[in-house]
């Protein structure tokens, strides 16, 4: 039963951060400075595998997380969420893939995140076409590659900054993405 509960664990901060990102994705106006681009449909769990998550956690036992909606409709290929913690102290490792109209729209999301989260945000150079780290309770790395936004969340029960781990995940994911 604990394993089943562990798989269905919902983290309010994590969900709030995803909802905020979705809201910010809608910001930026209707005038795009670039032509609409068809992004390749990617599978988050192929880009960030159970083996990757296990290696990052040092071999800790992991549970792939799902919801009752996933059970009813099937897994969303745009997200892959693992928990190596417990119900009381979760350790979330996840990849969420969002698609935007074009690269310019994706980059505007990074600007909106910087505006919304202020001092919690820092640039994360050397990743994709641009990246920002949202620290604090969010612990999310947002990476833009073309029209695709990767949202990598690494939340630790001890609350320590997880940028280094998030960058490690981003490097693996970016290396596996198809070349433009």
C-alpha positions in Angstrom: 0.0 0.0 0.0 2.8 2.4 0.8 4.3 1.8 -2.6 0.9 2.6 -4.2 0.6 5.7 -2.1 4.2 6.6 -3.0 3.3 6.4 -6.7 0.3 8.6 -6.3 2.0 11.2 -4.1 1.1 14.8 -5.0 3.4 17.6 -4.1 1.6 20.9 -3.8 4.6 23.1 -4.5 5.6 21.0 -7.5 2.1 21.2 -8.9 1.9 24.9 -8.2 5.2 25.5 -10.0 3.9 23.5 -13.0 0.6 25.5 -13.0 2.6 28.8 -12.8 4.7 27.7 -15.7 1.6 26.9 -17.8 0.1 30.3 -16.9 3.4 32.0 -17.9 3.5 30.1 -21.2 0.3 31.9 -22.1 1.8 35.3 -21.5 3.7 37.3 -24.1 1.0 38.6 -26.3 -0.3 37.3 -29.6 2.3 38.8 -31.9 5.1 36.4 -32.4 8.4 37.6 -33.9 8.9 34.2 -35.5 7.2 31.7 -37.8 5.3 28.9 -36.1 7.5 25.8 -35.9 6.4 22.2 -35.4 8.2 20.7 -32.4 9.1 17.1 -32.5 6.9 15.1 -30.1 9.2 13.8 -27.4 8.7 11.2 -24.7 10.0 12.5 -21.4 10.7 9.0 -19.9 12.9 8.2 -22.9 14.8 11.4 -22.5 15.1 11.0 -18.7 15.1 7.3 -17.9 14.6 5.4 -14.7 18.3 4.4 -15.0 19.3 8.1 -15.1 17.2 8.9 -12.0 18.6 5.8 -10.2 22.2 6.9 -11.0 21.5 10.4 -9.7 20.0 9.2 -6.4 23.0 6.9 -5.9 20.9 3.7 -6.3 18.0 4.7 -4.1 14.7 2.9 -4.7 12.5 4.9 -7.0 8.9 5.0 -7.8 7.5 6.4 -11.0 4.7 8.7 -10.0 1.3 8.8 -11.6 -2.1 10.1 -11.0 -5.6 8.6 -11.2 -5.9 10.6 -14.4 -2.9 8.8 -15.8 -4.5 5.5 -14.9 -7.7 6.5 -16.7 -6.2 8.1 -19.8 -2.7 6.6 -20.0 0.6 8.2 -19.3 1.3 11.6 -20.6 4.5 11.3 -22.7 5.3 14.9 -21.9 6.1 14.2 -18.3 8.2 11.8 -16.3 8.2 12.0 -12.5 10.2 9.9 -10.0 10.2 9.9 -6.2 13.1 8.4 -4.3 11.9 9.7 -0.9 9.0 8.9 1.2 5.5 10.2 1.7 6.7 12.4 4.5 10.0 13.5 2.9 9.7 13.2 -0.9 12.7 13.6 -3.2 11.2 14.5 -6.6 13.1 14.2 -9.9 11.1 15.1 -12.9 11.1 16.2 -16.5 8.2 18.1 -18.0 8.2 19.0 -21.7 6.2 22.0 -23.0 5.9 23.0 -26.6 5.6 26.6 -27.8 4.7 28.2 -31.2 8.3 28.9 -32.0 11.7 29.6 -30.4 10.8 33.2 -29.8 7.7 32.3 -27.8 9.7 29.7 -25.8 12.4 32.4 -24.9 9.6 34.8 -23.8 8.6 32.2 -21.2 12.1 32.4 -19.7 11.7 36.2 -19.5 8.3 35.8 -17.9 9.7 33.4 -15.3 12.4 35.9 -14.5 9.9 38.6 -14.1 7.5 36.5 -12.0 10.1 35.0 -9.6 12.5 37.9 -9.3 15.5 37.2 -7.1 14.9 33.5 -6.9 15.9 33.2 -10.6 19.4 33.0 -12.0 20.7 32.4 -15.5 22.0 28.9 -16.2 24.4 29.5 -19.1 25.5 26.7 -21.5 22.2 24.8 -21.7 20.2 24.7 -24.9 19.2 28.1 -26.4 18.8 29.6 -22.9 18.0 28.5 -19.4 17.1 29.8 -16.0 17.2 28.3 -12.5 14.3 29.0 -10.1 15.6 28.2 -6.7 13.9 28.5 -3.3 11.1 26.1 -2.8 10.6 25.5 -6.6 14.0 24.0 -7.5 13.3 24.1 -11.2 15.6 24.4 -14.2 13.8 25.8 -17.3 15.7 25.1 -20.5 14.7 26.2 -24.0 15.8 24.3 -27.1 14.1 25.7 -30.2 10.3 25.8 -29.5 10.7 23.2 -26.8 10.9 24.0 -23.1 12.2 21.5 -20.6 11.2 21.9 -17.0 13.5 19.9 -14.7 12.5 19.7 -11.1 14.8 18.3 -8.4 13.3 18.7 -4.9 15.3 17.4 -2.0 13.8 16.7 1.5 16.7 18.6 3.1 15.9 21.7 1.0 19.4 22.2 -0.4 19.9 23.8 -3.7 19.7 21.2 -6.5 21.0 23.2 -9.5 24.0 21.0 -10.1 21.8 17.9 -10.2 19.2 19.6 -12.5 22.1 20.6 -14.9 23.2 17.0 -14.9 19.7 15.9 -16.0 19.5 18.7 -18.5 22.8 17.7 -20.1 21.6 14.1 -20.6 18.2 15.1 -21.9 19.6 17.7 -24.4 22.1 15.1 -25.7 19.2 12.7 -26.4 17.0 15.2 -28.2 16.9 15.0 -32.0 19.1 17.5 -33.7 17.3 20.3 -35.6 
